[in-house]
Amino acid sequence: MQAFYENNKDDIEILAVNLTNVDKGQDAINAFVLEYGLTFPIPLDEDGMIGMQYQAFSIPTSFVIDSEGII
């Protein structure tokens, strides 16, 4: 995903939303980002609302959303 982002970042946006309320905490997130050299935004779903809205019940779950917001 990082290589794809680097090759296409002028044309696409990647958000790796972290389901923080079911994850192992900020330290684990930071370690993961450093280990894989991730440079795209990783917003935190601290309350679990985004995970519920998109029905992301398994991790990872990926969506492609077009410029009009259509999944």
trRosetta pair geometry for C-beta under 8 A, 3 or more apart (Angstrom, degrees):
i j d omega theta_ij theta_ji phi_ij phi_ji
1 4 5.6 -54 -148 38 32 114
1 5 6.3 37 152 -22 65 106
1 14 6.5 145 175 -159 104 155
1 16 7.4 97 135 -78 151 121
1 40 7.7 -87 140 21 102 141
2 5 5.6 -54 -149 35 31 114
2 6 6.4 30 154 -19 65 105
2 36 6.3 -178 -35 153 142 99
2 37 6.3 87 -162 90 161 86
2 38 5.7 -121 -92 -107 115 61
2 39 6.9 93 -145 20 98 83
2 40 7.3 -152 -112 -4 64 104
3 6 5.7 -53 -146 36 32 111
3 7 6.3 23 157 -12 65 111
4 7 6.0 -64 -147 43 27 106
4 8 6.0 -19 167 20 65 119
4 14 7.6 105 96 -60 102 143
5 8 6.6 -86 -136 56 20 83
5 9 5.4 47 170 -73 68 95
5 12 7.4 -116 -120 87 59 109
5 14 4.9 -78 -96 14 114 139
5 39 7.1 180 114 67 136 89
5 40 4.8 -103 -143 -54 157 125
6 9 6.3 -13 -122 -22 20 115
6 39 7.5 71 -77 48 90 128
8 11 5.1 -69 -175 53 83 102
8 12 4.8 21 132 21 114 114
9 12 6.8 -77 -112 61 28 72
9 13 8.0 64 -148 -97 64 45
9 40 7.7 -154 -109 -92 110 97
13 40 7.8 139 -173 -154 57 114
13 41 7.9 -5 -176 29 97 115
14 40 4.2 -14 80 -169 104 161
14 41 7.6 165 93 43 62 72
15 40 7.1 -137 -89 149 29 110
15 41 5.4 -26 -116 85 74 101
15 42 7.4 146 -168 -102 59 33
15 43 6.2 -7 -167 13 112 103
16 38 7.0 -51 22 -168 151 146
16 40 6.3 103 -7 93 101 110
16 41 7.4 173 28 97 72 50
16 42 4.6 -26 73 -108 96 86
17 42 7.4 166 -96 -160 20 56
17 43 5.5 -21 -114 70 74 88
17 44 7.7 144 -163 -109 64 13
17 45 5.4 52 170 -32 106 112
17 50 5.6 -104 178 119 151 146
17 51 7.7 -169 124 -66 123 73
17 56 7.8 172 85 -4 119 171
18 23 5.9 -20 174 -29 101 158
18 29 5.6 22 -137 -117 165 127
18 42 5.6 47 -26 171 108 101
18 43 7.3 -163 23 94 79 39
18 44 5.2 -28 66 -112 105 63
18 45 6.5 -167 85 19 48 80
19 22 4.9 -8 126 41 112 102
19 23 6.0 140 84 -36 66 99
19 45 5.2 -25 -113 64 47 122
19 48 6.8 50 -161 -113 89 69
19 50 7.8 -140 -100 77 75 96
19 51 4.6 63 -117 -75 114 136
19 56 6.5 -156 -68 104 131 125
19 59 6.6 -120 26 -87 130 125
20 23 5.3 -61 -130 31 33 116
20 25 7.9 60 -160 -115 84 26
20 26 7.8 16 -138 -69 115 68
20 29 7.4 -23 -105 -56 89 142
20 44 4.4 37 -41 -169 137 99
20 45 5.7 175 15 66 86 54
20 46 4.8 -24 73 -96 137 52
21 45 6.8 -74 2 112 96 81
21 46 6.2 99 -54 179 88 33
21 47 6.5 26 -54 -177 136 8
21 48 4.1 -61 42 -54 151 99
21 51 7.5 -127 45 17 111 142
22 48 7.2 85 -24 -101 95 109
22 51 7.5 102 8 -110 124 175
22 59 7.7 -170 100 -37 125 139
23 28 6.3 -162 158 82 101 129
23 29 6.6 57 139 -62 149 98
24 27 7.7 -73 120 69 91 81
24 28 3.7 62 84 -13 108 163
24 29 8.0 176 67 -35 76 69
25 28 5.4 99 63 11 69 101
25 29 7.2 -126 112 -5 39 93
26 29 5.4 -55 -148 36 36 115
26 30 6.2 36 156 -20 69 105
27 30 5.8 -53 -147 37 31 111
27 31 6.4 32 154 -19 64 106
28 31 5.7 -53 -146 36 31 112
28 32 6.4 34 153 -21 64 106
29 32 5.8 -56 -151 35 30 112
29 33 6.4 29 153 -19 65 106
29 42 7.0 173 -175 131 114 140
29 44 7.5 -20 -118 -95 170 109
30 33 5.7 -53 -147 35 31 112
30 34 6.3 27 156 -14 65 108
31 34 5.9 -58 -148 41 30 109
31 35 6.1 33 155 -25 66 109
32 35 5.7 -54 -143 34 28 113
32 36 6.4 -3 167 8 63 111
32 38 7.6 10 126 3 78 133
33 36 6.8 -77 -147 51 21 89
33 37 8.0 88 164 -85 54 4
33 38 4.7 -91 -143 48 70 111
33 42 6.5 -127 -90 12 120 155
34 37 7.4 23 -170 -72 29 44
38 42 6.8 54 126 -41 139 127
45 48 6.1 87 142 -92 103 24
45 49 6.7 -147 -164 47 97 62
45 50 4.2 -113 -114 42 126 112
45 51 5.4 133 130 -25 155 92
48 51 5.1 -55 -159 44 64 118
48 52 5.9 64 144 -23 83 104
49 52 5.8 -58 -150 39 31 109
49 53 6.1 32 154 -23 67 108
50 53 5.5 -52 -142 36 33 113
50 54 6.2 6 165 5 67 109
50 56 7.6 7 123 17 76 129
51 54 6.6 -71 -143 52 22 90
51 55 8.0 65 162 -112 53 4
51 56 4.5 -94 -145 59 71 104
51 57 7.8 114 171 -72 98 42
52 55 7.2 20 -171 -79 31 44
54 61 7.3 157 126 113 114 136
54 63 6.6 -98 -162 -33 131 149
56 59 7.2 60 161 -82 101 69
56 61 4.1 -160 -136 45 89 147
57 61 7.5 84 37 -59 44 143
58 61 5.8 118 73 -63 70 99
63 71 5.4 -53 -165 -140 116 104
64 71 7.2 115 73 -161 52 56
65 69 6.2 -10 180 -145 111 35
65 70 6.9 157 -155 73 65 32
65 71 5.5 -33 -98 -95 79 58
66 69 7.2 -49 71 20 68 18
66 70 5.0 -5 39 55 109 88
